[in-house]
Protein backbone atom coordinates (compact mmCIF):
# COMPACT_ATOMS: atom_id res chain seq x y z
CA UNK A 1 0.00 0.00 0.00
CA UNK A 2 1.38 3.42 -1.01
CA UNK A 3 2.33 5.92 1.66
CA UNK A 4 0.10 8.99 1.46
CA UNK A 5 2.08 12.09 2.39
CA UNK A 6 0.67 15.34 3.70
CA UNK A 7 2.19 17.09 0.66
CA UNK A 8 0.35 14.78 -1.73
CA UNK A 9 -2.93 15.52 0.05
CA UNK A 10 -2.18 19.25 0.00
CA UNK A 11 -1.29 19.17 -3.72
CA UNK A 12 -4.49 17.30 -4.56
CA UNK A 13 -6.53 19.78 -2.56
CA UNK A 14 -4.88 22.69 -4.41
CA UNK A 15 -5.61 21.00 -7.74
CA UNK A 16 -9.24 20.09 -7.09
CA UNK A 17 -10.44 22.42 -4.33
CA UNK A 18 -11.86 19.43 -2.44
CA UNK A 19 -11.62 18.96 1.32
CA UNK A 20 -8.49 17.49 2.93
CA UNK A 21 -10.23 14.32 4.11
CA UNK A 22 -11.84 13.75 0.70
CA UNK A 23 -8.42 14.14 -0.93
CA UNK A 24 -6.78 11.74 1.49
CA UNK A 25 -9.50 9.11 0.99
CA UNK A 26 -9.19 9.45 -2.79
CA UNK A 27 -5.41 9.00 -2.68
CA UNK A 28 -5.78 5.93 -0.46
CA UNK A 29 -8.38 4.48 -2.84
CA UNK A 30 -6.10 5.25 -5.81
CA UNK A 31 -3.09 3.71 -4.04
CA UNK A 32 -1.24 7.01 -4.28
CA UNK A 33 -1.88 7.57 -8.01
CA UNK A 34 -2.48 11.34 -8.28
CA UNK A 35 -4.36 11.31 -11.61
CA UNK A 36 -6.51 8.38 -10.51
CA UNK A 37 -7.33 10.24 -7.29
CA UNK A 38 -8.49 13.24 -9.33
CA UNK A 39 -10.70 10.91 -11.38
CA UNK A 40 -12.18 9.41 -8.21
CA UNK A 41 -12.95 12.85 -6.82
CA UNK A 42 -14.59 13.89 -10.10
CA UNK A 43 -16.76 10.77 -10.08
CA UNK A 44 -17.78 11.39 -6.50
CA UNK A 45 -18.53 14.96 -7.45
CA UNK A 46 -21.00 13.81 -10.11
CA UNK A 47 -22.74 11.59 -7.57
CA UNK A 48 -22.92 14.37 -4.98
CA UNK A 49 -24.27 16.80 -7.59
CA UNK A 50 -27.01 14.35 -8.53
CA UNK A 51 -28.04 13.96 -4.87
CA UNK A 52 -28.23 17.73 -4.36
CA UNK A 53 -30.08 18.49 -7.61
CA UNK A 54 -33.50 18.66 -5.92
CA UNK A 55 -32.41 21.06 -3.20
CA UNK A 56 -33.67 24.64 -3.53
CA UNK A 57 -31.12 27.04 -5.01
CA UNK A 58 -32.66 30.51 -5.05
CA UNK A 59 -29.73 32.53 -3.72
CA UNK A 60 -26.68 33.25 -5.81
CA UNK A 61 -25.38 36.01 -7.98
CA UNK A 62 -26.28 38.17 -10.94
CA UNK A 63 -23.12 39.45 -12.62
CA UNK A 64 -22.12 41.37 -15.74
CA UNK A 65 -18.91 41.52 -17.76
CA UNK A 66 -18.32 44.28 -20.32
CA UNK A 67 -15.60 44.20 -22.95
CA UNK A 68 -15.67 47.08 -25.42
CA UNK A 69 -19.12 47.24 -26.96
CA UNK A 70 -20.11 43.74 -25.89
CA UNK A 71 -21.58 42.71 -22.55
CA UNK A 72 -22.80 39.48 -20.97
CA UNK A 73 -25.09 39.06 -17.99
CA UNK A 74 -25.72 35.85 -16.07
CA UNK A 75 -27.60 34.50 -13.06
CA UNK A 76 -26.00 31.57 -11.23
CA UNK A 77 -27.92 30.22 -8.26
CA UNK A 78 -26.82 28.45 -5.09
CA UNK A 79 -28.51 27.59 -1.80
CA UNK A 80 -27.07 30.23 0.53
CA UNK A 81 -25.94 33.84 0.43
CA UNK A 82 -22.74 32.70 2.16
CA UNK A 83 -21.64 30.76 -0.92
CA UNK A 84 -22.63 33.65 -3.23
CA UNK A 85 -20.07 35.80 -1.37
CA UNK A 86 -17.35 33.16 -1.78
CA UNK A 87 -14.43 34.46 -3.91
CA UNK A 88 -14.06 31.12 -5.69
CA UNK A 89 -17.74 31.10 -6.65
CA UNK A 90 -17.53 34.67 -7.92
CA UNK A 91 -14.41 33.91 -9.98
CA UNK A 92 -16.21 30.89 -11.47
CA UNK A 93 -19.09 33.14 -12.55
CA UNK A 94 -16.68 35.68 -14.09
CA UNK A 95 -14.96 32.96 -16.11
CA UNK A 96 -18.31 31.83 -17.51
CA UNK A 97 -19.14 35.42 -18.47
CA UNK A 98 -15.85 35.63 -20.37
CA UNK A 99 -16.75 32.42 -22.23
CA UNK A 100 -20.12 33.92 -23.18
CA UNK A 101 -18.51 37.06 -24.61
CA UNK A 102 -15.86 35.08 -26.52
CA UNK A 103 -18.11 32.31 -27.84
CA UNK A 104 -21.64 33.75 -28.00
CA UNK A 105 -23.41 30.45 -27.10
CA UNK A 106 -26.97 30.17 -28.42
CA UNK A 107 -28.48 28.65 -25.27
CA UNK A 108 -27.72 26.97 -21.94
CA UNK A 109 -26.90 23.65 -23.64
CA UNK A 110 -24.29 25.37 -25.80
CA UNK A 111 -22.89 27.22 -22.80
CA UNK A 112 -22.63 24.03 -20.75
CA UNK A 113 -20.59 22.42 -23.54
CA UNK A 114 -17.92 25.17 -23.60
CA UNK A 115 -14.53 24.32 -22.13
CA UNK A 116 -13.13 26.27 -19.19
CA UNK A 117 -9.48 26.96 -18.30
CA UNK A 118 -9.45 23.81 -16.16
CA UNK A 119 -10.10 21.69 -19.27
CA UNK A 120 -13.57 20.77 -18.00
CA UNK A 121 -16.80 21.75 -19.69
CA UNK A 122 -18.93 24.35 -17.92
CA UNK A 123 -21.38 21.59 -16.98
CA UNK A 124 -18.65 19.40 -15.47
CA UNK A 125 -17.06 22.36 -13.68
CA UNK A 126 -20.41 23.29 -12.15
CA UNK A 127 -20.86 19.76 -10.82
CA UNK A 128 -17.32 19.92 -9.49
CA UNK A 129 -18.19 23.13 -7.63
CA UNK A 130 -21.24 21.44 -6.13
CA UNK A 131 -18.96 18.68 -4.80
CA UNK A 132 -16.35 21.12 -3.48
CA UNK A 133 -18.75 23.56 -1.80
CA UNK A 134 -21.51 21.14 -0.82
CA UNK A 135 -24.48 23.08 -2.16
CA UNK A 136 -26.75 22.67 -5.15
CA UNK A 137 -25.99 25.23 -7.89
CA UNK A 138 -27.39 26.01 -11.30
CA UNK A 139 -26.80 28.37 -14.19
CA UNK A 140 -30.29 29.76 -14.61
CA UNK A 141 -30.03 32.21 -17.50
CA UNK A 142 -27.68 34.45 -19.47
CA UNK A 143 -27.63 36.88 -22.35
CA UNK A 144 -25.17 38.84 -24.47
CA UNK A 145 -25.67 42.35 -25.83
CA UNK A 146 -23.60 44.21 -28.40
CA UNK A 147 -23.60 47.94 -29.15
CA UNK A 148 -23.61 51.22 -27.23
CA UNK A 149 -24.71 50.39 -23.71
CA UNK A 150 -24.55 50.93 -19.99
CA UNK A 151 -24.66 48.34 -17.21
CA UNK A 152 -25.30 48.35 -13.49
CA UNK A 153 -25.05 45.80 -10.69
CA UNK A 154 -26.98 46.52 -7.50
CA UNK A 155 -26.45 45.04 -4.06
CA UNK A 156 -23.33 43.02 -4.94
CA UNK A 157 -25.21 40.81 -7.35
CA UNK A 158 -28.85 41.18 -6.32
CA UNK A 159 -29.94 42.94 -9.52
CA UNK A 160 -28.26 43.37 -12.89
CA UNK A 161 -29.21 45.76 -15.68
CA UNK A 162 -27.99 46.35 -19.23
CA UNK A 163 -29.43 49.19 -21.32
CA UNK A 164 -28.67 49.48 -25.04
CA UNK A 165 -28.78 52.80 -26.87
CA UNK A 166 -28.77 54.03 -30.45
CA UNK A 167 -26.65 57.20 -30.47
CA UNK A 168 -24.68 59.15 -33.04
CA UNK A 169 -21.00 60.02 -32.63
CA UNK A 170 -21.70 63.51 -31.30
CA UNK A 171 -23.74 62.04 -28.44
CA UNK A 172 -21.82 58.87 -27.54
CA UNK A 173 -18.42 60.63 -27.69
CA UNK A 174 -19.57 63.39 -25.35
CA UNK A 175 -18.05 63.16 -21.87
CA UNK A 176 -21.52 63.35 -20.33
CA UNK A 177 -22.92 60.36 -22.22
CA UNK A 178 -21.60 57.72 -19.79
CA UNK A 179 -23.30 59.43 -16.84
CA UNK A 180 -26.57 59.75 -18.73
CA UNK A 181 -26.44 56.08 -19.75
CA UNK A 182 -25.66 55.00 -16.17
CA UNK A 183 -28.63 57.00 -14.89
CA UNK A 184 -30.97 55.12 -17.24
CA UNK A 185 -29.56 51.80 -15.99
CA UNK A 186 -30.21 52.97 -12.41
CA UNK A 187 -33.78 53.83 -13.42
CA UNK A 188 -34.39 50.30 -14.70
CA UNK A 189 -32.89 48.81 -11.54
CA UNK A 190 -35.08 51.01 -9.33
CA UNK A 191 -38.37 50.11 -11.02
CA UNK A 192 -38.84 46.33 -11.39
CA UNK A 193 -42.31 46.68 -12.95
CA UNK A 194 -41.00 48.37 -16.12
CA UNK A 195 -41.65 45.96 -18.99
CA UNK A 196 -41.33 47.97 -22.20
CA UNK A 197 -39.11 50.70 -23.66
CA UNK A 198 -42.01 52.86 -24.90
CA UNK A 199 -45.68 52.76 -25.95
CA UNK A 200 -44.81 51.39 -29.38
CA UNK A 201 -43.23 48.34 -27.74
CA UNK A 202 -46.39 47.38 -25.81
CA UNK A 203 -48.22 44.49 -27.54
CA UNK A 204 -51.74 45.27 -28.71
CA UNK A 205 -53.00 42.33 -26.64
CA UNK A 206 -51.59 43.90 -23.44
CA UNK A 207 -53.25 47.24 -24.22
CA UNK A 208 -56.55 45.50 -24.98
CA UNK A 209 -56.41 43.52 -21.74
CA UNK A 210 -55.64 46.62 -19.67
CA UNK A 211 -58.46 48.57 -21.35
CA UNK A 212 -60.84 45.71 -20.56
CA UNK A 213 -59.88 45.83 -16.87
CA UNK A 214 -60.24 49.62 -16.71
CA UNK A 215 -63.67 49.55 -18.40
CA UNK A 216 -64.89 46.81 -16.07
CA UNK A 217 -63.77 48.86 -13.06
CA UNK A 218 -65.58 51.93 -14.38
CA UNK A 219 -68.81 50.05 -15.03
CA UNK A 220 -68.73 48.53 -11.55
CA UNK A 221 -68.53 51.98 -9.98
CA UNK A 222 -72.10 53.24 -9.18
CA UNK A 223 -70.98 56.83 -9.87
CA UNK A 224 -70.61 55.96 -13.56
CA UNK A 225 -74.03 54.27 -14.00
CA UNK A 226 -75.55 57.20 -15.85
CA UNK A 227 -72.54 58.11 -17.97
CA UNK A 228 -72.72 57.32 -21.71
CA UNK A 229 -70.30 54.83 -23.25
CA UNK A 230 -68.34 57.48 -25.17
CA UNK A 231 -67.59 59.30 -21.92
CA UNK A 232 -66.48 56.06 -20.25
CA UNK A 233 -64.28 55.38 -23.27
CA UNK A 234 -62.54 58.75 -22.82
CA UNK A 235 -62.09 58.13 -19.10
CA UNK A 236 -60.66 54.67 -19.82
CA UNK A 237 -58.23 56.09 -22.41
CA UNK A 238 -57.06 58.64 -19.86
CA UNK A 239 -56.51 55.96 -17.25
CA UNK A 240 -54.54 53.92 -19.78
CA UNK A 241 -51.93 56.67 -19.60
CA UNK A 242 -51.18 55.58 -16.02
CA UNK A 243 -50.51 52.06 -17.31
CA UNK A 244 -47.97 53.44 -19.79
CA UNK A 245 -46.33 55.57 -17.09
CA UNK A 246 -45.87 52.53 -14.85
CA UNK A 247 -44.81 50.03 -17.51
CA UNK A 248 -42.91 52.00 -20.16
CA UNK A 249 -39.37 53.18 -19.40
CA UNK A 250 -39.56 56.38 -21.45
CA UNK A 251 -42.80 57.43 -19.71
CA UNK A 252 -41.51 56.75 -16.19
CA UNK A 253 -40.91 59.76 -13.99
CA UNK A 254 -37.12 60.21 -14.03
CA UNK A 255 -35.78 58.89 -10.73
CA UNK A 256 -33.43 61.84 -10.10
CA UNK A 257 -35.94 64.54 -11.11
CA UNK A 258 -39.57 63.47 -11.14
CA UNK A 259 -40.64 66.72 -12.79
CA UNK A 260 -39.65 65.13 -16.10
CA UNK A 261 -40.05 61.74 -17.76
CA UNK A 262 -37.13 59.54 -18.77
CA UNK A 263 -37.84 60.45 -22.40
CA UNK A 264 -37.53 64.17 -21.59
CA UNK A 265 -34.30 63.55 -19.66
CA UNK A 266 -32.73 61.67 -22.59
CA UNK A 267 -33.96 64.33 -24.99
CA UNK A 268 -32.42 67.11 -22.89
CA UNK A 269 -29.10 65.25 -22.74
CA UNK A 270 -29.08 64.66 -26.51
CA UNK A 271 -29.68 68.38 -27.07
CA UNK A 272 -26.89 69.30 -24.65
CA UNK A 273 -24.52 66.87 -26.39
CA UNK A 274 -25.47 68.16 -29.84
CA UNK A 275 -26.51 64.71 -31.05
CA UNK A 276 -29.26 62.10 -31.01
CA UNK A 277 -29.97 59.35 -28.46
CA UNK A 278 -32.63 56.64 -28.37
CA UNK A 279 -33.13 53.87 -25.82
CA UNK A 280 -33.10 50.71 -27.92
CA UNK A 281 -33.70 47.99 -25.30
CA UNK A 282 -33.05 47.01 -21.71
CA UNK A 283 -32.49 43.79 -19.78
CA UNK A 284 -32.99 43.27 -16.06
CA UNK A 285 -32.16 40.19 -13.96
CA UNK A 286 -33.13 39.96 -10.33
CA UNK A 287 -31.54 37.18 -8.30
CA UNK A 288 -33.99 34.38 -7.52
CA UNK A 289 -36.83 36.15 -9.32
CA UNK A 290 -39.78 33.76 -9.56
CA UNK A 291 -37.93 30.91 -7.84
CA UNK A 292 -39.19 29.07 -4.79
CA UNK A 293 -37.38 30.30 -1.69
CA UNK A 294 -36.10 28.04 1.04
CA UNK A 295 -38.00 28.43 4.30
CA UNK A 296 -35.90 27.33 7.24
CA UNK A 297 -37.57 26.31 10.49
CA UNK A 298 -35.19 26.91 13.39
CA UNK A 299 -36.80 24.24 15.56
CA UNK A 300 -36.52 21.62 12.81
CA UNK A 301 -32.89 22.57 12.13
CA UNK A 302 -31.95 22.18 15.82
CA UNK A 303 -33.78 18.85 16.01
CA UNK A 304 -31.83 17.59 12.98
CA UNK A 305 -28.56 18.64 14.62
CA UNK A 306 -29.42 16.90 17.89
CA UNK A 307 -30.36 13.68 16.09
CA UNK A 308 -27.05 13.45 14.20
LINTACOR-V164150 format. One line per field, one symbol per residue. ss: DSSP state (a for helix, b for strand, c for the rest). burial: + if it has 16 or more other C-alpha atoms within 10 Angstrom, else -. Layout:
ss=???
burial=???
This chain:
ss=cccccaaaaaaaaaaacccaaaaaaaaaaccccaaaaaaaaaaaaaaaaaaaccccccbbbbbbbbbccbbbbbbbbbccaaaaccaaaaaaaaaaaaaaaaaccccaaaaaacbcccccbaaaaaaaaaaaaccccbbbbbbbbbcbbbbbbbccccbbbbbbbbbcaaaaccccaaaaaaaaaaaaaacccccbccaaaccaaaaaaaaaaaaaaaaccaaaccccaaaaaaaaaaaaaaaaaaabaaacbcccccccbaaaaaaaaaaaacccbbbbbbbbbbcccccccccccaaaaaaaaaac
burial=-------+++-++--+++++-+++++++-+-+-+--++-+++-+++-++--+---+++++++++++----++++++++++--++----++-+++-++++++--++-----++-+++----+++++++++++++++++++--++++--++++++---+++++++++-+---++----+--++++++++++----++++++----------++--++--+-------------+---+-------++++++++++++-----+++++++-++--+-+++++-++++++++--------------------
